[in-house]
Amino acid sequence: MISALTGSSALWYASRATGVVAVVLLSLVVVLGVLVRTRVRLPGLPRFAGVALHQRVCLIAVLFVAVHVLAAVADSYVSIRVAAVIIPFTSAYRPLAVGLGAVALDLGVAVVGTSLLRARIGWKAWRAVHWLGYAIYPVAILHALTAASDLRSGPLLAVVVASLVAVACAIGYRLLWPATRRGAVIRTRVAAQRARQSAGRAGAAR
Protein backbone atom coordinates (compact mmCIF):
# COMPACT_ATOMS: atom_id res chain seq x y z
CA MET A 1 0.00 0.00 0.00
CA ILE A 2 2.75 2.44 0.95
CA SER A 3 4.76 1.62 -2.15
CA ALA A 4 1.68 2.22 -4.30
CA LEU A 5 1.18 5.65 -2.75
CA THR A 6 4.84 6.61 -3.15
CA GLY A 7 5.36 5.08 -6.59
CA SER A 8 6.28 7.15 -9.60
CA SER A 9 2.81 6.85 -11.11
CA ALA A 10 1.10 8.03 -7.91
CA LEU A 11 3.52 10.94 -7.57
CA TRP A 12 2.95 11.90 -11.21
CA TYR A 13 -0.80 12.02 -10.71
CA ALA A 14 -0.37 13.90 -7.44
CA SER A 15 1.84 16.48 -9.12
CA ARG A 16 -0.57 16.93 -12.03
CA ALA A 17 -3.71 17.07 -9.88
CA THR A 18 -2.30 19.54 -7.36
CA GLY A 19 -0.92 21.64 -10.20
CA VAL A 20 -4.34 21.95 -11.83
CA VAL A 21 -6.01 22.78 -8.53
CA ALA A 22 -3.27 25.33 -7.81
CA VAL A 23 -3.99 27.07 -11.14
CA VAL A 24 -7.68 27.37 -10.24
CA LEU A 25 -6.90 28.57 -6.72
CA LEU A 26 -4.34 31.11 -7.93
CA SER A 27 -6.93 32.44 -10.36
CA LEU A 28 -9.40 32.77 -7.49
CA VAL A 29 -6.75 34.51 -5.38
CA VAL A 30 -6.21 37.11 -8.11
CA VAL A 31 -9.94 37.66 -8.63
CA LEU A 32 -10.58 38.04 -4.90
CA GLY A 33 -7.59 40.35 -4.57
CA VAL A 34 -8.95 42.61 -7.30
CA LEU A 35 -12.44 42.62 -5.75
CA VAL A 36 -11.01 43.43 -2.34
CA ARG A 37 -8.96 46.24 -3.84
CA THR A 38 -12.00 47.74 -5.54
CA ARG A 39 -14.02 47.24 -2.33
CA VAL A 40 -16.66 45.15 -4.02
CA ARG A 41 -18.94 43.40 -1.55
CA LEU A 42 -19.16 39.67 -2.19
CA PRO A 43 -22.73 38.29 -2.25
CA GLY A 44 -23.82 36.94 1.13
CA LEU A 45 -20.73 38.24 2.93
CA PRO A 46 -19.99 41.44 4.84
CA ARG A 47 -17.47 43.74 3.22
CA PHE A 48 -14.62 42.87 5.59
CA ALA A 49 -15.05 39.13 4.91
CA GLY A 50 -13.59 39.54 1.41
CA VAL A 51 -10.11 40.15 2.82
CA ALA A 52 -10.29 37.10 5.09
CA LEU A 53 -11.53 34.91 2.22
CA HIS A 54 -8.73 36.17 -0.03
CA GLN A 55 -6.14 35.31 2.61
CA ARG A 56 -7.53 31.84 3.28
CA VAL A 57 -7.74 30.91 -0.39
CA CYS A 58 -4.16 32.13 -0.78
CA LEU A 59 -2.98 29.86 2.05
CA ILE A 60 -4.82 26.87 0.53
CA ALA A 61 -3.20 27.64 -2.83
CA VAL A 62 0.21 27.71 -1.14
CA LEU A 63 -0.49 24.28 0.35
CA PHE A 64 -1.35 22.80 -3.05
CA VAL A 65 1.71 24.40 -4.64
CA ALA A 66 3.89 22.89 -1.91
CA VAL A 67 2.47 19.41 -2.52
CA HIS A 68 2.85 19.93 -6.28
CA VAL A 69 6.53 20.81 -5.91
CA LEU A 70 7.30 18.01 -3.45
CA ALA A 71 5.59 15.41 -5.64
CA ALA A 72 7.52 16.59 -8.71
CA VAL A 73 10.85 16.45 -6.88
CA ALA A 74 10.12 13.03 -5.34
CA ASP A 75 8.98 11.50 -8.65
CA SER A 76 11.75 9.18 -9.82
CA TYR A 77 10.46 9.18 -13.41
CA VAL A 78 11.83 12.71 -13.90
CA SER A 79 15.02 14.24 -12.56
CA ILE A 80 14.20 17.52 -10.81
CA ARG A 81 16.52 18.44 -7.98
CA VAL A 82 15.51 20.62 -5.05
CA ALA A 83 17.88 23.36 -6.18
CA ALA A 84 16.16 23.51 -9.56
CA VAL A 85 12.81 24.47 -8.03
CA ILE A 86 14.47 27.36 -6.21
CA ILE A 87 17.07 28.60 -8.69
CA PRO A 88 15.34 29.33 -12.02
CA PHE A 89 16.45 27.64 -15.25
CA THR A 90 19.02 25.32 -13.68
CA SER A 91 17.08 22.11 -14.19
CA ALA A 92 18.43 19.53 -16.62
CA TYR A 93 14.88 18.28 -17.14
CA ARG A 94 12.73 20.67 -19.22
CA PRO A 95 14.64 23.77 -18.10
CA LEU A 96 12.11 26.28 -19.47
CA ALA A 97 9.04 24.75 -17.85
CA VAL A 98 10.74 24.01 -14.53
CA GLY A 99 12.48 27.40 -14.60
CA LEU A 100 9.16 29.24 -15.00
CA GLY A 101 7.82 27.25 -12.07
CA ALA A 102 10.84 28.26 -10.00
CA VAL A 103 10.31 31.93 -10.84
CA ALA A 104 6.64 31.71 -9.82
CA LEU A 105 7.59 29.88 -6.62
CA ASP A 106 10.25 32.42 -5.66
CA LEU A 107 7.88 35.33 -6.27
CA GLY A 108 5.18 33.55 -4.28
CA VAL A 109 7.52 33.03 -1.34
CA ALA A 110 8.37 36.74 -1.40
CA VAL A 111 4.69 37.76 -1.42
CA VAL A 112 3.63 35.31 1.29
CA GLY A 113 6.69 36.04 3.43
CA THR A 114 6.18 39.80 3.37
CA SER A 115 2.48 39.32 4.07
CA LEU A 116 3.32 37.39 7.23
CA LEU A 117 5.79 40.15 8.21
CA ARG A 118 3.52 43.01 7.19
CA ALA A 119 3.31 44.48 10.69
CA ARG A 120 7.12 44.65 10.90
CA ILE A 121 8.12 45.83 7.44
CA GLY A 122 5.39 48.45 7.08
CA TRP A 123 2.48 48.89 4.72
CA LYS A 124 4.40 50.58 1.89
CA ALA A 125 7.07 47.88 1.67
CA TRP A 126 4.43 45.17 1.86
CA ARG A 127 2.36 46.73 -0.91
CA ALA A 128 5.40 47.18 -3.16
CA VAL A 129 6.21 43.47 -2.89
CA HIS A 130 2.55 42.47 -3.04
CA TRP A 131 2.32 43.86 -6.57
CA LEU A 132 4.46 40.88 -7.58
CA GLY A 133 1.30 38.84 -7.18
CA TYR A 134 0.19 40.07 -10.59
CA ALA A 135 3.47 38.82 -12.07
CA ILE A 136 3.17 35.40 -10.44
CA TYR A 137 -0.04 34.51 -12.22
CA PRO A 138 1.07 34.72 -15.89
CA VAL A 139 4.37 33.02 -15.06
CA ALA A 140 2.52 30.21 -13.28
CA ILE A 141 0.16 29.80 -16.25
CA LEU A 142 3.09 29.62 -18.66
CA HIS A 143 4.74 27.05 -16.41
CA ALA A 144 1.58 24.94 -16.38
CA LEU A 145 1.11 25.08 -20.16
CA THR A 146 4.74 24.30 -20.96
CA ALA A 147 5.10 21.57 -18.33
CA ALA A 148 1.83 19.68 -18.86
CA SER A 149 0.70 18.83 -22.37
CA ASP A 150 -2.66 17.62 -21.05
CA LEU A 151 -3.50 21.21 -20.11
CA ARG A 152 -3.32 22.23 -23.76
CA SER A 153 -6.37 20.26 -24.87
CA GLY A 154 -9.61 18.76 -23.65
CA PRO A 155 -11.44 19.54 -20.40
CA LEU A 156 -8.30 20.74 -18.60
CA LEU A 157 -7.75 23.35 -21.29
CA ALA A 158 -11.32 24.52 -20.69
CA VAL A 159 -10.48 24.87 -16.98
CA VAL A 160 -7.42 26.99 -17.79
CA VAL A 161 -9.33 29.16 -20.27
CA ALA A 162 -12.17 29.72 -17.78
CA SER A 163 -9.64 30.72 -15.14
CA LEU A 164 -7.93 33.14 -17.52
CA VAL A 165 -11.27 34.69 -18.53
CA ALA A 166 -12.24 35.19 -14.87
CA VAL A 167 -8.92 36.88 -14.10
CA ALA A 168 -9.08 39.02 -17.27
CA CYS A 169 -12.59 40.20 -16.40
CA ALA A 170 -11.53 41.08 -12.84
CA ILE A 171 -8.46 42.99 -14.00
CA GLY A 172 -10.48 44.75 -16.71
CA TYR A 173 -12.99 45.85 -14.10
CA ARG A 174 -10.13 47.03 -11.88
CA LEU A 175 -8.71 49.15 -14.70
CA LEU A 176 -12.10 50.68 -15.47
CA TRP A 177 -13.09 51.10 -11.83
CA PRO A 178 -11.46 54.53 -11.22
CA ALA A 179 -13.26 56.00 -14.24
CA THR A 180 -16.54 54.40 -13.15
CA ARG A 181 -16.14 55.73 -9.64
CA ARG A 182 -15.32 59.24 -10.88
CA GLY A 183 -18.37 59.12 -13.13
CA ALA A 184 -20.59 58.14 -10.21
CA VAL A 185 -19.18 60.96 -8.07
CA ILE A 186 -19.73 63.48 -10.86
CA ARG A 187 -23.30 62.29 -11.40
CA THR A 188 -23.99 62.57 -7.66
CA ARG A 189 -22.60 66.09 -7.52
CA VAL A 190 -24.57 67.18 -10.58
CA ALA A 191 -27.78 65.73 -9.14
CA ALA A 192 -27.17 67.49 -5.82
CA GLN A 193 -26.46 70.79 -7.58
CA ARG A 194 -29.65 70.50 -9.64
CA ALA A 195 -31.63 69.73 -6.49
CA ARG A 196 -30.25 72.85 -4.81
CA GLN A 197 -31.07 74.95 -7.87
CA SER A 198 -34.59 73.59 -7.98
CA ALA A 199 -35.04 74.30 -4.30
CA GLY A 200 -33.72 77.83 -4.83
CA ARG A 201 -36.12 78.51 -7.70
CA ALA A 202 -39.01 77.14 -5.66
CA GLY A 203 -38.11 79.40 -2.74
CA ALA A 204 -37.85 82.44 -5.05
CA ALA A 205 -41.26 81.68 -6.57
CA ARG A 206 -42.83 81.84 -3.12
C-alpha positions, 0 to 999 in steps of 0.5 A: 500500500505504501509503495503504491502511494509513493510510486512514480505513477502516484507521484505523477498524478499527485503532481498533475492534480495539485498543479491543476487545482493550484492554477484554479486557486491562484486564479481565485486569489487574483480575482478576490484580490482585485475585488477586495482592492476595488471594495466590491462586496461579495454576495452573502458576505460582509465587506470585511469578509472579502479580505479574510476569504482572499487570505484563506484561499491564498494559504490553501493555494500555497499548500497545493503548490507545496504538494505539487513541488514536493511530488515533482521532486520526489517523482523518480520518473523525472530528474528535478533536484531541489535546487532547480525548483528554487534557482530558475532555469538550472534544471536539466529536465525541461529547463524552461518549464521548470524554470518558470515554475521556480520563478513563480515559486520564488515570487510567491515566497516573497509575497507570502513572506512579506504578508506574514511580516507586514506588521514589521516591514510596514504597509508601503514595503508590503504593498510594493512586494505584493504587486508581484502577485500580478506577475506570479499569475502569468508566469505560473500559467506559462509554467503549467502550459509548458510543463503539462501537455494535457493542459493544452487540450480537452477539459483541462484546457477549458479549466485553464481558459475559464480561469484566464477569462475570470482573471481578465474580467476582474483585472479589466474591471479594476482598470475601469473602476477609477473611471466608473467611480469618478463618473458616479461621483460626478453624477452625484454632484450634478444631481445634488447641484440640480436639487439645490437649484430647484429648491432655490427657484421654488423658494424664489417663486414663493 
